[in-house]
Amino acid sequence: MNSRERVQRAINHREPDRVPIDLGASRPTGIHSEVYARLRKALGFKPGPVGVFDLFQMLGEVEMDVVSKLGIDTLPVTPLKGTFSFNLPQDRRQPYRFWWMPEDEPTLVPAGFDPVVEPDGSLTITDSAAHPDHNLGQMPPEGWYFDRLGFTGMSDDLQLEDIAGLKAGMGRLTDTELDFVRDQAEALHTTTDKALVGEFMGGRLGETRGMTFPDWMIALATEREYMYNFYQASAEVAIENLEMYRDAVGDRIDVVVISTADYGTQRGEMFSLEVFQELFVPAFKRVNDWVHANTAWKTYYHSCGSVRHLIEPFIGSGVDILNPTQTSAANMDPSELQRDFGGRIVFWGGGIDTQRVLPFGTVDEVRDQVRQRIQTFGPDGGFVFSTVHNIQAKVPTENILAMYDAVHEFGRYPLKAYSQPAPLKEIPA
């Protein structure tokens, strides 16, 4: 069974030959460039600069030799515009340029990326073309990620833009962007047997669209009619873009990432179930219904945090895949999730806790948790192994290798029954 067949069986809730594995097929399932460089070296590949395709999270581009070595079953069809709106190279004749991460780690970044070095050593990304005085992101001294700037302030007087004007200003995919994904999908579908994940960025359904996070939360509570219309307009534009996206990539992709917005915190959902059902679910259903009526793709929604009480509405709106299945958050016990929702939604993630076990656990603890998660989520398909969100900087290489070894060892169908391992030791928060 090849990778594409393996993933297709799993996302249709049928057992493949083994649990499929994802690394880097979307921005929530990637690996930081610092740890990726070490992983490449540990796998025996020649050291070299890592291509960074997501500047916000500093994610490394996972190359085909690593995909083959680790037995990864997925590949991304990435959008032309990355984070902070920097274009990725359209082909290898337009190379990345060199840049250095902390500890003099060489990387390759999009040509337009040129952060300002502040007196304290922090790095600031500015939008010099459109807004010379506007900062988009900042990496603190000796940091490993960029923080978004201007996203956390609350307005003294909430200003809501006219919905018609807002809809007119929502981005439509350009011919250049469509050509970029068309060429990728054609090449990867033809030359590999991997399942392809389309990172559709032509709608970003569920995101705040110009509002700061506090303003968005206030509007959900106080401007319900406006926000309903806001999400309906977002859904309409998303469908416009999906029509063009489908014409570009056709049936070459297997999964489409519809939303990367977060609806949960570590302790619970960000808002009530009532708000979610009233404002978000109708828009989600419109988009998912269109995808299912017009393509063979599965719809993929990402939300970090505790979203236990939102999973039933996700399913009701037609969501096929939930990522990252943050099992470390409240009310997200793996066994309970599988009991209540298994067979009705695909868990893409949840394979290992990236807050504690992967970065701070022992090799044996990593292996034990991978085995437990496969035993929990794996029966009857409906599970694609991935970490709970990205593999972060400074994670021990030996833990990453142990994780992938364990998936291959314990993930073969029919799944074997194993005795319960000793409880994990208390790993510091």
C-alpha positions as CSV (number, residue, x, y, z in Angstrom):
1,M,0.0,0.0,0.0
2,N,1.5,3.4,-0.9
3,S,1.2,6.6,1.1
4,R,-1.7,8.1,-0.8
5,E,-3.7,4.9,-0.5
6,R,-2.8,4.7,3.2
7,V,-4.0,8.2,4.0
8,Q,-7.1,7.9,1.9
9,R,-8.2,4.7,3.8
10,A,-7.5,6.4,7.2
11,I,-9.5,9.5,6.4
12,N,-12.4,7.4,5.2
13,H,-12.3,5.6,8.6
14,R,-10.9,2.3,7.2
15,E,-7.8,0.6,8.5
16,P,-4.8,0.8,6.2
17,D,-1.6,-1.3,6.5
18,R,-0.2,1.1,9.2
19,V,-1.1,4.4,10.8
20,P,-0.3,7.2,8.3
21,I,2.3,9.8,9.4
22,D,2.3,13.5,8.7
23,L,5.2,15.9,9.1
24,G,5.0,19.4,7.5
25,A,1.9,18.9,5.3
26,S,0.4,22.0,7.0
27,R,1.6,24.9,9.2
28,P,0.3,23.3,12.4
29,T,2.1,20.0,11.7
30,G,5.6,21.3,11.0
31,I,9.0,21.4,12.6
32,H,11.1,24.3,13.7
33,S,14.1,25.0,11.5
34,E,16.5,24.7,14.4
35,V,15.5,21.2,15.4
36,Y,15.1,20.2,11.8
37,A,18.7,21.0,11.0
38,R,19.7,18.7,13.9
39,L,17.3,16.0,12.7
40,R,18.8,16.0,9.2
41,K,22.3,15.6,10.6
42,A,21.1,12.7,12.9
43,L,19.6,11.0,9.9
44,G,22.9,11.1,8.1
45,F,22.2,13.8,5.6
46,K,24.8,16.4,4.6
47,P,24.4,19.6,6.7
48,G,23.1,22.6,4.9
49,P,20.9,25.7,5.4
50,V,17.2,25.0,6.1
51,G,14.5,26.6,4.0
52,V,12.1,28.5,6.2
53,F,8.6,28.7,4.6
54,D,6.8,30.1,7.6
55,L,8.5,33.1,9.2
56,F,6.1,33.5,12.1
57,Q,6.8,30.1,13.5
58,M,10.2,29.7,11.7
59,L,9.2,26.3,10.3
60,G,11.6,24.3,8.2
61,E,10.8,23.0,4.8
62,V,10.8,19.2,5.1
63,E,12.7,17.8,2.2
64,M,12.0,14.6,0.2
65,D,15.0,12.7,1.6
66,V,13.7,13.2,5.1
67,V,10.2,12.4,4.1
68,S,11.4,9.1,2.7
69,K,13.7,8.3,5.6
70,L,11.0,8.8,8.2
71,G,8.2,7.2,6.2
72,I,6.1,10.3,6.0
73,D,2.9,9.9,4.0
74,T,1.9,13.5,3.3
75,L,3.2,16.5,1.4
76,P,1.9,20.1,1.3
77,V,0.6,22.1,-1.6
78,T,1.6,25.4,-0.1
79,P,0.2,28.9,-1.0
80,L,2.4,31.4,-2.7
81,K,2.0,34.0,0.1
82,G,3.5,32.9,3.4
83,T,3.2,34.5,6.8
84,F,3.6,38.3,6.9
85,S,2.7,38.2,3.2
86,F,6.2,37.3,1.9
87,N,6.1,35.4,-1.3
88,L,7.8,32.0,-1.4
89,P,10.1,31.3,-4.3
90,Q,8.0,30.3,-7.3
91,D,10.8,27.9,-8.4
92,R,14.4,27.1,-7.6
93,R,15.5,29.8,-10.1
94,Q,14.3,32.3,-7.6
95,P,16.2,31.1,-4.5
96,Y,15.8,32.0,-0.9
97,R,18.4,34.2,0.5
98,F,20.7,33.4,3.5
99,W,19.8,34.4,7.0
100,W,21.1,33.3,10.4
101,M,19.0,32.1,13.3
102,P,20.3,32.3,16.9
103,E,23.4,30.2,17.5
104,D,24.5,31.0,14.0
105,E,22.2,28.5,12.4
106,P,22.1,29.1,8.6
107,T,18.7,29.3,7.0
108,L,17.2,30.3,3.7
109,V,14.4,32.8,3.8
110,P,12.1,34.5,1.2
111,A,14.0,37.3,-0.5
112,G,11.7,40.0,0.8
113,F,12.4,39.1,4.4
114,D,14.8,41.7,5.9
115,P,14.1,42.3,9.6
116,V,15.3,45.4,11.4
117,V,17.8,44.7,14.2
118,E,16.8,46.7,17.3
119,P,19.3,48.1,19.8
120,D,18.5,45.3,22.3
121,G,19.1,42.6,19.6
122,S,15.5,41.9,18.9
123,L,14.3,41.6,15.3
124,T,11.4,43.6,13.9
125,I,9.5,42.8,10.7
126,T,8.1,46.0,9.1
127,D,5.6,46.5,6.3
128,S,7.8,49.1,4.6
129,A,6.0,49.1,1.3
130,A,2.4,49.7,2.6
131,H,2.9,51.1,6.1
132,P,6.4,52.4,6.7
133,D,5.8,52.8,10.5
134,H,3.8,49.6,11.0
135,N,5.5,46.7,12.7
136,L,4.2,43.2,11.9
137,G,6.2,41.0,14.1
138,Q,9.1,40.8,16.5
139,M,11.5,38.2,17.7
140,P,13.0,38.9,21.1
141,P,16.8,38.7,21.7
142,E,18.0,35.1,21.4
143,G,14.4,34.1,20.6
144,W,13.2,31.4,18.2
145,Y,9.9,32.8,16.9
146,F,8.3,36.0,15.9
147,D,5.4,37.4,18.0
148,R,2.7,39.2,16.1
149,L,2.5,42.9,17.0
150,G,-0.7,45.1,17.1
151,F,-2.9,42.0,17.7
152,T,-3.6,42.2,21.4
153,G,-4.7,45.8,21.9
154,M,-8.4,46.7,22.7
155,S,-10.0,49.7,21.0
156,D,-11.6,52.4,23.1
157,D,-14.4,52.5,20.6
158,L,-15.1,49.4,18.5
159,Q,-15.4,50.4,14.9
160,L,-17.2,47.9,12.6
161,E,-16.6,48.2,8.9
162,D,-19.6,48.0,6.5
163,I,-20.1,44.3,5.6
164,A,-20.4,45.0,1.9
165,G,-17.2,47.0,1.9
166,L,-15.5,44.4,4.0
167,K,-16.5,41.6,1.6
168,A,-15.3,43.6,-1.4
169,G,-11.9,43.9,0.3
170,M,-11.5,40.2,1.1
171,G,-8.7,38.7,-0.9
172,R,-9.4,36.8,-4.1
173,L,-6.9,34.3,-5.4
174,T,-4.8,35.8,-8.3
175,D,-3.7,34.0,-11.4
176,T,-0.1,33.9,-10.1
177,E,-1.2,32.3,-6.9
178,L,-3.3,29.7,-8.7
179,D,-0.5,28.9,-11.1
180,F,1.8,28.4,-8.1
181,V,-0.5,25.7,-6.5
182,R,-1.4,24.2,-9.9
183,D,2.2,23.5,-10.7
184,Q,2.9,22.1,-7.3
185,A,-0.1,19.8,-7.3
186,E,0.6,18.5,-10.7
187,A,4.3,17.8,-10.0
188,L,3.8,16.2,-6.6
189,H,0.8,14.1,-7.7
190,T,2.7,12.8,-10.8
191,T,6.1,12.2,-9.3
192,T,5.2,11.0,-5.8
193,D,2.8,8.6,-4.2
194,K,2.2,10.9,-1.2
195,A,-1.2,12.2,-0.1
196,L,-1.4,15.9,-0.8
197,V,-2.7,18.5,1.6
198,G,-3.8,21.8,0.1
199,E,-3.2,24.7,2.4
200,F,-6.1,26.8,1.0
201,M,-5.5,30.4,2.1
202,G,-8.2,32.0,0.0
203,G,-10.7,32.3,2.7
204,R,-9.1,31.8,6.1
205,L,-12.6,31.1,7.4
206,G,-13.0,31.9,11.1
207,E,-10.2,34.4,11.4
208,T,-10.6,37.9,12.8
209,R,-10.0,39.8,9.5
210,G,-8.5,43.1,10.6
211,M,-9.8,43.1,14.2
212,T,-7.5,42.7,17.2
213,F,-8.2,39.7,19.2
214,P,-9.9,41.5,22.1
215,D,-12.1,43.5,19.7
216,W,-13.1,40.2,18.0
217,M,-14.1,38.7,21.3
218,I,-16.1,41.7,22.3
219,A,-17.9,41.8,18.9
220,L,-18.8,38.1,19.3
221,A,-20.6,39.0,22.5
222,T,-22.1,42.4,21.7
223,E,-22.5,42.5,17.9
224,R,-24.0,39.1,17.2
225,E,-26.0,40.0,14.0
226,Y,-23.0,41.8,12.6
227,M,-20.7,38.9,13.3
228,Y,-23.2,36.4,11.7
229,N,-23.2,38.5,8.5
230,F,-19.4,38.8,8.8
231,Y,-18.9,35.0,8.7
232,Q,-21.5,34.6,6.0
233,A,-19.6,37.0,3.8
234,S,-16.4,35.2,4.7
235,A,-18.0,31.9,3.6
236,E,-19.2,33.4,0.3
237,V,-15.7,34.6,-0.6
238,A,-14.2,31.4,0.6
239,I,-16.4,29.5,-1.9
240,E,-15.5,31.9,-4.7
241,N,-11.9,31.1,-4.0
242,L,-12.5,27.4,-3.6
243,E,-14.1,27.3,-7.1
244,M,-10.9,28.8,-8.6
245,Y,-8.7,26.6,-6.4
246,R,-10.5,23.4,-7.5
247,D,-10.1,24.4,-11.1
248,A,-6.3,24.8,-10.4
249,V,-5.6,21.6,-8.4
250,G,-8.5,19.4,-9.3
251,D,-8.5,15.9,-7.7
252,R,-4.8,15.9,-7.2
253,I,-5.1,16.9,-3.5
254,D,-6.8,14.7,-0.9
255,V,-7.3,17.2,1.9
256,V,-8.0,20.9,2.0
257,V,-7.2,23.1,5.0
258,I,-10.2,25.4,5.4
259,S,-9.6,27.1,8.8
260,T,-6.5,27.6,11.0
261,A,-8.3,29.8,13.6
262,D,-8.2,28.8,17.3
263,Y,-11.3,28.4,19.4
264,G,-9.9,26.9,22.6
265,T,-7.6,27.8,25.4
266,Q,-5.7,25.5,27.7
267,R,-8.7,25.4,30.1
268,G,-11.7,25.6,27.9
269,E,-13.4,27.0,24.8
270,M,-13.0,30.8,24.2
271,F,-16.7,31.3,24.1
272,S,-20.0,29.6,24.7
273,L,-21.3,26.7,22.6
274,E,-24.3,28.9,21.8
275,V,-22.0,31.5,20.2
276,F,-20.2,28.9,18.2
277,Q,-23.4,27.3,16.9
278,E,-25.1,30.6,16.1
279,L,-22.2,32.4,14.4
280,F,-19.6,29.9,13.1
281,V,-21.5,26.7,12.3
282,P,-23.7,28.1,9.5
283,A,-20.7,29.5,7.7
284,F,-18.7,26.3,8.2
285,K,-21.6,24.3,6.8
286,R,-21.9,26.4,3.7
287,V,-18.2,25.9,2.9
288,N,-18.1,22.2,3.8
289,D,-21.3,21.4,1.8
290,W,-19.7,23.1,-1.2
291,V,-16.5,21.1,-0.9
292,H,-18.3,17.8,-0.5
293,A,-20.7,18.5,-3.4
294,N,-18.0,19.6,-5.8
295,T,-14.8,17.7,-4.9
296,A,-13.6,14.4,-3.3
297,W,-11.5,16.4,-0.8
298,K,-11.8,16.0,3.0
299,T,-12.1,19.3,4.9
300,Y,-9.5,19.9,7.6
301,Y,-10.1,22.4,10.5
302,H,-7.4,23.4,13.0
303,S,-8.0,24.6,16.5
304,C,-5.7,24.5,19.4
305,G,-6.8,24.2,23.0
306,S,-9.8,22.6,24.7
307,V,-12.5,22.3,22.1
308,R,-14.3,19.2,23.5
309,H,-17.7,20.9,23.5
310,L,-17.3,22.2,19.9
311,I,-16.5,18.8,18.3
312,E,-20.2,17.8,17.9
313,P,-21.0,21.1,16.1
314,F,-17.9,20.6,13.9
315,I,-19.2,17.2,12.9
316,G,-22.7,18.6,12.3
317,S,-21.3,21.3,10.0
318,G,-19.5,18.7,7.9
319,V,-15.9,18.9,9.2
320,D,-14.0,15.8,8.2
321,I,-10.7,16.3,10.0
322,L,-9.8,17.9,13.4
323,N,-6.3,19.0,14.1
324,P,-4.2,19.1,16.3
325,T,-6.2,17.2,18.9
326,Q,-4.5,19.0,21.9
327,T,-4.8,16.2,24.4
328,S,-2.9,18.2,27.0
329,A,-5.8,20.7,27.3
330,A,-8.8,20.4,29.7
331,N,-11.5,17.9,28.7
332,M,-9.4,16.5,25.9
333,D,-8.7,13.0,27.2
334,P,-7.8,10.8,24.2
335,S,-9.9,7.8,25.3
336,E,-13.0,10.0,25.8
337,L,-12.5,11.7,22.5
338,Q,-12.3,8.4,20.7
339,R,-15.2,7.0,22.6
340,D,-17.5,9.9,21.8
341,F,-16.4,11.0,18.4
342,G,-14.3,8.2,16.9
343,G,-15.7,7.1,13.5
344,R,-17.3,10.4,12.9
345,I,-14.3,12.7,12.6
346,V,-10.7,12.1,11.8
347,F,-8.2,12.9,14.5
348,W,-5.1,14.3,12.7
349,G,-2.7,14.9,15.5
350,G,-2.7,14.0,19.2
351,G,0.1,11.5,18.6
352,I,2.3,12.9,21.4
353,D,2.1,15.9,23.8
354,T,4.5,18.6,22.5
355,Q,4.2,20.7,25.7
356,R,5.7,18.2,28.1
357,V,6.5,14.7,26.9
358,L,8.2,15.3,23.6
359,P,10.5,18.1,24.8
360,F,11.1,17.0,28.4
361,G,10.3,13.3,28.6
362,T,12.8,10.4,28.3
363,V,13.0,8.2,25.2
364,D,11.1,5.5,26.9
365,E,8.3,7.9,27.9
366,V,8.1,9.2,24.3
367,R,7.7,5.6,23.1
368,D,5.1,4.8,25.7
369,Q,2.9,7.7,24.9
370,V,3.1,7.1,21.1
371,R,2.1,3.5,21.7
372,Q,-0.8,4.6,23.9
373,R,-2.1,7.1,21.4
374,I,-2.0,4.6,18.6
375,Q,-3.9,2.1,20.7
376,T,-6.5,4.8,21.5
377,F,-7.0,6.6,18.2
378,G,-5.9,3.9,15.7
379,P,-8.6,1.2,15.7
380,D,-10.9,1.3,12.6
381,G,-8.8,4.0,11.0
382,G,-9.7,7.7,11.4
383,F,-6.3,8.6,12.7
384,V,-3.3,10.3,11.1
385,F,-0.3,10.4,13.4
386,S,1.2,13.9,14.0
387,T,2.4,15.7,17.0
388,V,0.1,18.1,18.9
389,H,1.0,21.1,16.8
390,N,4.6,21.8,15.6
391,I,7.8,20.2,16.9
392,Q,9.3,23.2,18.7
393,A,12.9,24.5,18.8
394,K,15.3,22.8,21.2
395,V,13.4,19.5,21.4
396,P,15.9,16.6,21.8
397,T,16.7,14.9,18.6
398,E,16.7,11.5,20.3
399,N,13.1,12.0,21.3
400,I,12.1,12.8,17.8
401,L,13.8,9.7,16.4
402,A,12.2,7.6,19.1
403,M,8.8,9.0,18.2
404,Y,9.0,8.0,14.6
405,D,10.5,4.6,15.4
406,A,7.6,3.9,17.8
407,V,5.0,4.8,15.2
408,H,6.5,2.3,12.7
409,E,6.9,-0.3,15.4
410,F,3.4,0.0,17.0
411,G,1.3,1.4,14.2
412,R,1.0,-1.7,12.0
413,Y,-2.5,-3.1,11.5
414,P,-3.9,-5.2,12.9
415,L,-2.9,-3.3,16.1
416,K,-1.5,-5.5,18.8
417,A,-2.7,-5.4,22.4
418,Y,0.0,-4.3,24.8
419,S,0.1,-4.3,28.5
420,Q,-0.4,-0.9,30.1
421,P,3.0,0.8,30.6
422,A,4.1,2.4,33.9
423,P,2.6,5.9,34.4
424,L,4.6,8.8,33.0
425,K,6.7,10.6,35.6
426,E,5.6,14.1,36.5
427,I,7.1,16.3,33.8
428,P,7.3,20.0,34.8
429,A,4.9,22.4,33.1
